[in-house]
Every structure is written in structure tokens, then in C-alpha cells.
């Protein structure tokens, strides 16, 4: 949370940003719970297929409605003819959405959501480090504190889980 609350442009917290973070946290928690529950009856591929198709239909319906209301429906397919956009679409759809969701569904079917969620913070660490390495972004003190807290949480979860299994 320390990393996300600080806006790169102004450094100010906004109500809209805080609400988005809360919604993201609740959504992630619900995803973990329902993914674990669905893993009892379905494979990770089946769950991923269904959620991807539902997402595609819902978000395309929202986008089409937006275009219809603005009178720009003729421009709906224009982004698909730009090569740079297509590379982004493929990466975001295949790698980020389908592959990552399938891996999440698989993990939540094998381990408790609380343990898997603790390790989801590792993506934050990777994002911060890649931002510094690739984009020459500055790593501030709160980044280091966040990295330490995430690492401590992951370590603590593993230690507690191992102690629970041993006793």
C-alpha cells in the first residue's frame, strides 16, 4: 500500500485512488476465495476459460455502449489496426490475463488463499525493481520499507505454515 498511495505525478493521496485500492483488494480476495472453491469441481484451465470469456463479453459490452453513447462506434476497431496496439493486446490478453489467471487458479486450488495472497506481494517487489532497472525510476525509502514488509510477510507465512504442519 505504501508504494501505490504515493502518486508519481504529485505525491498526493486522492479519494479516487484510495477507493480503487480498496476495490482492488476486495476483488483480489474474492478471486482467491472463489478460485479455491471452484478448484474443487473444475480444472484451472476451465475456470480461466470461463472467467476470460465473461470478462471479454462484459468489457466489450461496456466499451461498445460507451462508443454508441458518444457516437463513435465506427472507431471501435481502429486500435486493432495499429501494430503497437496489437503487441500490447496480445501481451495483456495472453500473458497477463490468461496465463497469470490460470496460474492463480492453479495455485489457489493447491494452497490456502492466505498463503498465496502473501506471495502476491512479490509482484510488487518485481515491479519496483524493474521500474528502477528499466525505466531508471528512483527507489525511495518507502519502497525499501515496503519491500522489507513484503519479504517479512512471505517469510512469516512460510514459517507459521511449517510450524503448523509440524505440530
N, C-alpha and C positions, 0 to 999 in steps of 0.2 A: 504494500500500500504506500509506503514511503516513496517509492520510485514513481508511481502513477500519479500521486497527488500533486506533484510539482510540475506545472506546465512548462514545456520547453520555451514557449514564447514569452510569457510574462511572469512565470513563477507563482501565479496566484491560483488559489483553490476556487473552483466555481461550483455552485449548487448542481448545475447540469453534469459536471464531471463526477461529482460525488454520487449522484443518483445513478449514473452509468456504471460506476464501480460496484455499487450495491446490487444493481440488476445483474451485472456480470457474475458476481459472487453467488447470488441466489441461483442463477441459471446453471452455473458450473456445478453447484451442489445438487440440484435437481437432476442434471445429466448423470452425475455419478450414481445417485440412488436408483434412478430408473434404468440405467445401463446395467447395473448389478442385478436388478430384479429381472430384466429381460434376458439376461445371460442364462437364466435357469431353463428357459424354453427355446431360445434361439441362438444361432451362432453369431459371432461378432460381425461377419460379413452380411448376414441377413438384417441385423439391426442397423448397420451402417447404410445398407441399400435403402431401407425404408426411411430412415431419417434424412438421407440425402435427397430422395425423391420428394418427400414432404416439404423440405426446405426449398427445393427448386420450384415447386408449384407455388408455395406461399410467397416467396420473394419475387418471383416473376409476375405473379398477380398484382402484388403491391406496386412493382415498377411499371407494369402496363397501365394500371389505374392512374398512377401519377402522370404518365405520359398522356393518357386520354384527357385528364383534367386540365393539363397545361396545353393541350392541343399540339403535342409534339410526337405523336405516335409514329409518324413517318421516320423519325430519327432513332427509333428503338433499336434497330440492328446496326446502326452506324459504327458503334465501338467494335463490333466483331470484324470489321474490315481493316482495322489498324493492327499491324503485326506486333507492335509493342504491347498493345492491349491483349492480344491473343496469348502471348507468352505469360503475362500476368494472370489471365483467366485460367490457363492450364495449371500453372503453379498453385494458385489459390484453390482451384477446384480439386485437382488430383492429389497434390502433395499435402496442402494444408487442411483441406476439408475431408476428403475421403480417407486418405492414408492415416492422418492423425486421429480422426474419429474412430476408425477401425481399430487402431492400436489402443485408444482409450477404452473402447468397448471390450476389447480382449482383456486388458489389464483389470478393468472393473469386474469382469467375470471371474478373475483368478484371485484377487486380493481385496481386502476391505477398502471401501471408498476413502476412509480417513487416511489410510496409509498412501494410497495412490495420490490423493489430493496434496499431501505433504510434499510429494516429489514433483508435483506440477510446478512448484516454485523454481525448480531447476531451469525451466524455460525462461524465467525472468532473468536468472543469472546469465544464461547464454545470450539473451537479447542485449543486456547491458554490456557484456564483454564484446560481442560482435559490433555493437554500436561504436564502442571505443576503437576497436581494431579496424573496422571497415570504413566507418564514417568520421573517424577522428573526433568522436564526441568526448567530452570531458566526463570523467567519473568523479563525482563529488563525494563528500563524507557520508551523506545519507545513503549513497549507493553501496559503499563498503559496509555500513551498518546493516542494510537490507540483505546483502549477500551473506554476512555473518549470521543473521537471524534465520534465513532460509536454510543455510547449512546446518545450524544448530537444531532446527526443527526436524530436518531429514534424519540427522544423526539420532536425535532423541526418539523419534518414532521407531527407528530400526532397533535401538537398544531396548525400548519398552516392549516392542513386539517379541523380540528374542527372549527377554526375561519372562514374559507371559507364557511363551511356549515351553520354556524350561521348567516352570513350576506347575 
